[in-house]
Amino acid sequence: MQVTRELFDEVMVPNYNPASMVPVKGEGSRVWDQEGKEYIDFAGGIAVNVLGHCHPELVKVLKEQGEQLWHLSNVYTNEPAIRLAKKLNDATFSERVYFANSGAEVNEAALKLARRYALEHFSPSKDKIIAFTQGFHGRTFFTVTVGGQAAYSDGFGPKPGAVEHCAYNDLAAFAELINDDTCAVMMEPLQGEGGIITPDPDFVKGVKALCEKHNALLIFDEVQSGVGRTGHLYAYMGLDVIPDILTTAKSLGGGIPIGAMLTTAKIAASLKPGTHGSTYGGNPLACAIAEKTLDIINDQAILDGVKSKEALFREHLERINAKYHIFSEIRGKGMLLGCAMNEKYQGRARDFMMAATEQGLMCLVAGMNVVRFAPSLVIPDADIVEGLKRFEAGIAHVVANDKLAETV
Ligand SMILES: *Cc1c(COP(=O)(O)O)cnc(C)c1O
């Protein structure tokens, strides 16, 4: 069979619009397409490939576990799942873990748990959920409704109710909205999809204090910010605010689908046998690979490396911007960085991303105005420098084309 990008359009539901090249192989932070053209990967599978492609230690675990046991369902437990849960609890505030296969699923579990907990400990009227505009929490109907972008949740009929939104970093507006009927507040401690928006530390502390005052559970969605991405194992550790529930996915599996919801024993008790579940969640294959990923990332040298790699990115991006004047700001933290377009280039992030791909660099956008980088946390410094050289070549191309268009 001749497998081409054109065939994609004939066989797939058109909800995605992938790039014109088709990758066939990856190694570390490099990827090759069907034509053998090489790319440097700053996209990281959207903040997933935390150790790059085909990391030898993950491949080893994949092969070993693959020859031992893949799947059982939750009628039985398994050793990798128990070990991974123990390690997550040891490394964080958490005491109990629930596994699923994706970020949306663990957020769904967190929201359902918060509603159950409020019902058991307070009253049926304590059902209100507050989340933030520009937030993103997944694509199930509940999570997409809680996410703060109506464009993603409109057009599918009646939405789950009792969900309200507040501007991110606006503590006064939040204080107006929260009350004793609020059962949970869901927030990203660094907004990813919404445009790489860093919270004001006092805002996060204020949200936590108001949640405590009104007995609302604070849910941190660390699906994108977790597992070392910000230079802390979880972003909450750099904010000095402990959530009641934390969700983690993306990087957790190093490329294998897995999600985990972390919480305290007291809150977890509200998900009694039969109240929630997943057929694949916590399967031994995914858990064994996630366990190895966590073992490697939960290491001070790796986390310190994230901070120095961020500095390297920023130094080069500032230099590029001094030359081309494209960005209003370089934002984000660790290996989750956003280049925000300035006035002149509003709405053009995708043009720069596509020009970069052309030059052999894979990167992402976050909305119309931010080019996003979410590479491996162990990307070699030389690949960062080479990747940014390609990014600069893409920028030069766009700018030159714009000039040409102005003159004709
Ligand atoms: C990607 C993302 C999700 C959704 O995760 P999926 O694995 O795609 O379901 C949820 N929350 C945040 C913050 C994300 O970045």
The ligand as an SDF file (V2000), in Angstrom:
LIG
                    3D

 15 15  0  0  0  0  0  0  0  0999 V2000
   -3.4970   18.0340   26.7620 C   0  0  0  0  0  0  0  0  0  0  0  0
   -4.2090   18.5000   27.9690 C   0  0  0  0  0  0  0  0  0  0  0  0
   -5.3560   17.8210   28.4400 C   0  0  0  0  0  0  0  0  0  0  0  0
   -6.0010   16.7000   27.6850 C   0  0  0  0  0  0  0  0  0  0  0  0
   -5.2050   15.5480   27.6560 O   0  0  0  0  0  0  0  0  0  0  0  0
   -5.5510   14.3720   26.6260 P   0  0  0  0  0  0  0  0  0  0  0  0
   -4.5240   13.3100   26.9600 O   0  0  0  0  0  0  0  0  0  0  0  0
   -5.4400   14.9140   25.2560 O   0  0  0  0  0  0  0  0  0  0  0  0
   -6.9280   13.9260   26.9400 O   0  0  0  0  0  0  0  0  0  0  0  0
   -5.9140   18.2590   29.6210 C   0  0  0  0  0  0  0  0  0  0  0  0
   -5.3940   19.2850   30.3030 N   0  0  0  0  0  0  0  0  0  0  0  0
   -4.3040   19.9440   29.8870 C   0  0  0  0  0  0  0  0  0  0  0  0
   -3.7490   21.0710   30.7150 C   0  0  0  0  0  0  0  0  0  0  0  0
   -3.6810   19.5910   28.6980 C   0  0  0  0  0  0  0  0  0  0  0  0
   -2.6110   20.2820   28.2590 O   0  0  0  0  0  0  0  0  0  0  0  0
  1  2  1  0
  2  3  1  0
  2 14  2  0
  3  4  1  0
  3 10  2  0
  4  5  1  0
  5  6  1  0
  6  7  2  0
  6  8  1  0
  6  9  1  0
 10 11  1  0
 11 12  2  0
 12 13  1  0
 12 14  1  0
 14 15  1  0
M  END
$$$$
